[in-house]
Structure formats: structure tokens, C-alpha cells
Amino acid sequence: MLVRMLLVCLACAAIACAPSQLSKDELVEYIRDEENGVMHSATLGKTVVDVQYRPTDLWVAQELNGETPRPSQVDSLRKKYDHYYYFILSLSRNNKEALHQVDEGFGQYSELVQTLSFRMPEYVTLTTAAQDTIPVGDFMLNRTYGMSSATEVLFVFSREKVTDQEWVQFNLNEFGLGIGNQRFRFKRSDLEAVPALAF
């Protein structure tokens, strides 16, 4: 009984010591740690597929661009971005952009560029524990022309139908890269528990 009480006290102390605010570098590291539940990865042959949640505060920091903000400015920017969930899909093959590592030559490359640039809402959705389907609100292929370690696509989804759900699932259907249909489930409690940035 004493050991059990001691373990409960230690667990409570660990939770109480968890940081509520992080620096930008610490927040990026937090997101990349799969144990925090905001990034999931699948390896399919030579292709690695990562889906990573991008929290509101990283958008706020990007818009502030290094300037020291007033608290009201931070609050205003948080309200601007907080209505949406943002996820980054990363596709790499042999630690290079998967888009630039296709096996079937220029025809496949050209078709994938068109799909990744204009047609991804046909292949990606978010679903909830209540089986609601949330379509892509917006998306953007980050064109780095082979200079990055992964092909990245940003997806934006409305939070409106997610407020009382236990989880959301990022659904990626086969779109021409040969990776099949992939599912990445995120607990909403993990998404909401991401620490804030210290501005």
C-alpha cells in the first residue's frame, strides 16, 4: 500500500513538473518525439511516411518572425490560427525527397507533382471517433526541388467537428507513390496537451 501511494505521488509530481511553455527549439523537439503522440511514422520498403501535427504557436512564431510581441498580439494571432488543425505529411526515400526518387521516370514524376500540388484532397481526409469525415480545408506542397530530405505537404482541417472527440485519424490513400492506404490516429488529448511557446 505504501509503495502504491509513493508511485502515485511520484506520478503526480512528474505531471506537475511537465513544462507548460517551451522555447521554439524545445517545442520542435517535443513534436518530433513520437512518445508525445503528435507525430506518427510508417516505413514502407524504402519509403518513410511521417505525419506530424503542427501546433498553433509555431504558426504564431512564424508570423511574428522573431519580433518581441505584446501579449494582445500573441492572443490575436492564436485566435487566427486556433480554428484549424495543421498536419505535415513528409515522404522520404533513402533520406531524400520521395518525389525525386521515383522509379518510373519523368512521366511518374510529372504526374506526382500534379497530384501533390492540386489533387491531394481526393486522397486525404481526417476522420473522428464519431466517424465524421472532415475534408481538407487547404493544402500546400512545399517545393524544394530535391534540396530537402523529404517531400512535405501541409494539410489544414477545421476543428469544428472535433471538439468532443477522443481521436482524429489522418487518412492517406494511395495517390501514385506505391505506398498504399495509410492511417495515422492521434489522440485529441495529445494534440491539446502540446506545450505553449514562451513568447
N, C-alpha and C positions, 0 to 999 in steps of 0.2 A: 504494500500500500504506500509506504514512504517513497519507494523508488518511482512508482507511478506519479505521485504528486510532484516529485522532483522533475520528472520528464515533462510534465505539463507546464511547470514553472519555467523550465528552460525553453520550451517551445514558445511560450508567451513572450519571453524576453527576446528571443530571436526575431519574432514578428515585430515587436516594438522597436527593435534596433534597425529594421529594414529602412533604407533611406527613402524619404518622400520626395526629395529633389536631387537631381544628378547634374553633372556637367554634360555638355554635348557629347564628348568622347565616352563618358561613362554610360550615357543613355544608348548610344550606338552599340557599345559592348553588351549592354543588358539585352538589347533586341536580338543580337546575334547568338546569344546563349539559348540553345533550344530548350533547356530546362525551364526557362521562364514562360514557355508556351506561346510565344508571339512570332516564332519562326519555325517552319517545318521544311524538311528536305527529303527528297527521294532520289536514289541513284538507279538509273535505268540503263544498264550497259555502260557506255562511256559518257552518257549524258546525266548531268546533275540538275535537278529541278528544285529550286528553293522558292518558297512563298513566305514573305516577311511583312508583318504589319508595320506601317509607318505611322507613329502617333502624331497627334495634333501639334505638340510642342516642337517637333522637328520642322514642321511647316512654318510655325511662328518664327523660329530661329532663322530659317532660310529667308523669310520675308524681311526680318529685321536686319539681316546682312551685317552682323557684328556691332551694330549701334546699341547703346545702352538705352533701353526703353523705359517709359513711365509705366507704372502698374496698370493704368487705364488702357494704355496702348496694348499691353500683353493681353488683357481681358478682352479687348475688342477683337484682336486677331484670333484668339482662341474661339470666340463665338463664330467667327467667319469660317473656320475650318472644322469645328466640332460636330457639324451635322452629318459628317461623312466618315466612312471607314476607308482607309487607304492601304492597299496591298501592293507590294512589288514582287512580280514574278521574275525570277532570274533563271536563265537557261545557259548552262555551260557544257562544253565538251572538251576534254583534255585541258582544262583550265583556260579555255579560250571561249569567245562568243560562239554559242551553238549555231547562230545564224551564218557565221562564216566558216563553219566546219561541216557543211552538208556534203553528202556522199554523191549526189546525183547531178552535180554541176550547176551551171548558171541558171538553167530553167527552174530547178527546185529553189535556188537562192532567190530568184526574182519573185516566184510565187509566194515564198515565205515572207519576203519584205512587204508585199501587198497585203497578205493576211495579217501580219503583226502590226501594220500601220493603219489598216482600215476595217478589218473584219473580225477582230477578236471578240466583240460582243456576241457573235454567233457561237463561240466556243467556251466562253467563261460566264459563270453565274455565281452568285452567293446564295446558299440556302440556309434556313434556320431550323431549329429543333422542331418548330411547328410546321415544317415542310413548306414554308413560304419561300418563293423564289424572288430574289432581288436582282434585277438586271444591272448590267454595268451602266453607271451613270456617265462616266467618261473614262478614257484611257489614253495612254501615250507611249509609243515606243521611243526609248532613249537611243538615238542613233549615234554610235561612237565609231562606226566604220572599221571595226575589227581591232580597235585600240584598247578594249576593255577585256576583263577576264570572264564576262558573262553578258549575254543579251538580256536587257532589262525592259520590262513593260510595267508601267504604273496603272493600277486599276482603282477607280473610285466608285463606292457604293453608298447609297443612302442608309443612314442609321435608323430611319423611321420605323421600320418593321422589326427591328432587332432589340428594342429596349427591354423586353421582358423574357428574352430567350436565353437558354442555358448555353447554347453554342451557335456558331456560324460555320459554314463549310464552304471553302473556296473550291469550286468545281472547274477543272480544266479538262476539256475534251480534246481528243486528237485533232490537230489542226495542220498536219503535214510534216511534222518533225520526226514521227515514228516513235513517240513516247506513250501512245495510248491515252486512255482516260485516267486522270489523276484526281484524287480527293484529299484535301487538307483541312482538317477540322480544328477550329480554335475555340477554346472556352471563352465565353464573353467575360468571365471574371478575370481571366489572364489579360485580356485586352484592356479592361478598365483599371487593372492594377499597375499598369506601366507608370513608373515614377515620372513626376513632372520635371521639366528643366529648371534649373536655378538661373533666372534671368537677372 
